Amino acid sequence: MNPIHFHLLGPGAIGLLASSFLSTTRAALPPPTILFRSQAALDRFVADASSSFPLPTITVQTNGSPRFHSRGQHPSPASYRCNRFRTASASNLEPNYTISHLIVTTKANQTLEAIKPYVRFLTPSSVIVLLQNGVLSSYASVRSVIPSTRIIFGSTTVGAYRTSPSSIFLSGPTGQTFLGPLLDSPSDTEVDRTLVALQDLSASLSDGPLAGASPNLNIEIKSASEINRIVILKLIANSIINPITSLGQFQNGVLSNDSPNASRLVELASHECARLFADRLGMSETALSAYLVDHVFDITTRTAANRSSMLEDTLAGRDTEIDCLNGYLVEVAQQRRISVPVLEFLFHMVKLKSNSTRLDRDS
């Protein structure tokens, strides 16, 4: 059986981190291929990645804190440099080229446009890993255009942001990445092989001779029911934290610092999310609402110094993921005839703020 050749679509912070993770020189895998939405984007990346090195190189900077789950944690070096990868755009792939394994790390709202040029290289047997915020929304987009039903859901708590087209910074404590199959999907040996390959590589970077050789996604495989719960809770947390911090233009920690107005918004939004997902998560609305409030404040306390990606996008005048977060929740609520005025208010206010920032920038 041939070793798995992973392709990564979306060279943002998580995409570059995943590429570095897969590019460790002693991995029993071919070098990963990073896919770009256009040749121009690929050229910009190569120019930046080659500016200080003879070969295109991804630089991963860290704060030096321990990042590897092992018998004795290894402190991270100041930076990693990874050049064992390939690059491609849809325009420079051969017509008969096949993508057998694709990891999608684009922003959820960009998924459809990013994946369309590569649909012709996918087959019904291709395995696709969706490692994104708003994965439930992006899943619907992917299924509308691709032939494969071999889908793996992913969710990560690894904190990273991009400092240049080819450089990222790992922030905060060690995070984890959870992967698992879809609910109600039949047993599939290729999906299982993919999950095992990723988990084994992660384990080898956590303990033994490869420990510390490359940035680690700290992968843990979950059952279909477990990953379903994880992605729902991630969706809810992002749909509360991201718009509130974006509108308030503050770091996550402000939500945990006894701000009565922000705290009240968290409580109201949590209650609405509990009405939407209590049945799917097997909890009463009251119990889930209380759990979600604690869950959100736990996240904002642990990531107090972080700025949400939605805040970064709003300040830069870029499109945000609000359609795939609160927009998705509002759509679900409408389908189920459940009133969610706070979630809907946050959705429209972020859209308004983004449009206003973009107009100010362009004027």
Secondary structure, DSSP 8 states (H G I E B T S, - for coil): -----EEEE--SHHHHHHHHHHT-TTSSS---EEEESSHHHHHHHHHHHTSSSSS--EEEE--S-B---SSS--B--SEEEE---EEEEGGGS-TT----EEEE-S-GGGHHHHHGGGGGG--TT-EEEEESTTHHHHHHHHHTT-S--EEEEEEE--EEEEEETTEEEEESS---EEEEE-TT----HHHHHHHHHHHHHHHHHHSSTTTTSS----EEE--HHHHHHHHHHHHHHHHHHHHHHHHHT--GGGGGTT-HHHHHHHHHHHHHHHHHHHHHHTS-HHHHHHHHHHHHHHHHHHTTT---HHHHHHHHT---SGGGTHHHHHHHHHHHT---HHHHHHHHHHHHHHHHHHHHHH-
